[in-house]
Amino acid sequence: MNGLVAVPRPRPVTRYRSGMTSPRIVLFGATGFTGRLTAQALLARGAQPLLVGRDQARLDALVASLPTELPTAVADVARPDSVRRTVDHGDVLISTVGPFARWGEPAVHAATEAGAVYLDSTGEPSFIKRIFQRYGPVAATRGAALITAFGYDYVPGNLAAALALRKAGSEAIRVDIGYFVRGNLARRASAGTRASALGMVLEPMYGFRDGRIVRENGRTRQFTVGGRRRHGMSLGASEHFALPHAYPRLREINVYLGWLGGLTRAAGMLAKATPVLAALPGARRVTEAMADRVIRTGGGGSVDPGISSQIIAEAYDAGGELLSTVRLDGGDPYDFTARVLAWAGTTALTDGVAGAGALGPVDAFGLADLTAGCAAAGLHEST
């Protein structure tokens, strides 16, 4: 396939620890919205994770709500050493503590220092970029594996793109990915998701063009989804970093978010003004204060059985000719995130992952296993 075959999986990361306790899954942020769903999904897979949060009373309430009693530990991002003490060599640390750009680093440092496998549920472009560019090289020297954005943001796009590139063959040098949701996602969105979105407002976005990461804001394009034309707005994602490593011939990667419906084009225009808005005195303090208020007041998380998700990947040749299209269909994005994190955590614990440093989903698990894991989490290729 001349460079478009995924890089073979090397030997797994070693999974031994020096103490008497066997390697385990550590769920940091267990009492939050996504954390609770992930705890339930881990139990459904037969795992016995250590539940970690900053409030013992909330941890006790979570344990009481579960069918199986699980161990707990108190740790707080304000005390990084408390996070470090929860993870040891060979463990798998799953972090659902957001906004990640503000509170995500202690878990990354803990996993790196321990030589552990790290997974998180972030969808924040700036944090993803930090993982790949800043923390990944350090983690590689410690034998740690950092697998960021391992939820609905952005495992489905990595998978869809990999399948489209496999179908397209060696002529494909560009892939476009679109994320779409049907149903009332605004009511479903958790407080953490809304706080993370506020934190992203002033962050510069990026893309992958001419074989490198470039800054860009506010591009839009249309995809055909279920017979309808739907707009998506470009954003930075893990695909921009992960796919070029697995598929070295790629020269351009575009990721579009189509959750905003008719507001997408307006949001794209606002995104173009991000550098100006970010330069305003006190702008970041205002968005952080708004995010803090969202988290304090909570809300969101309403169950909507009508929510479904669609992900499209299109592979193109150098002349812009469409070579292949792959569509993945799934259900609720939050349920998928919890289930795919649980699959990845249990798989990494038993089988290890392929390599160290910052890894993408295909790098870490291989395309065949990732396809099976996503199917178990409710995401399937449309025929």
Buried (B, 14 or more C-beta within 10 A) or exposed (E): EEEBBBBEBEEBBEBEBEEEEEBBBBBBBBBBBBBBBBBBBBBEBEBEBBBBBBEEEBBEEBBEEEEEEBEBBBBBBEEBEBBBBBBBBBBBBBBBBBBBBBBBBBBBBBBBBBBBBBBBBBBBBBBBBBBBEEBBEBBBEBBBBBBBBBBBBBBBBBBBBBBBBBBBBEBBBBBBBBBBBEBEBEEBBBBBBBBBBBBBBBBBBBBBBEEEBEEBBBBBBBBEBEEEEBBBBBBBBBBBBBBBBBBEBBBBBBBBBBBBEEEBEEBBEBBEEBEEBBEEEEBBEBBBEBBBEBBEEEEBBEEBEEBBBBBBBBBBBEEEEBBBBBBBBBBBBBBBBBBBBBBBBBBBBEEBBBBBBBBBBBBBBBBEBBBBBBBEBBBEBEE
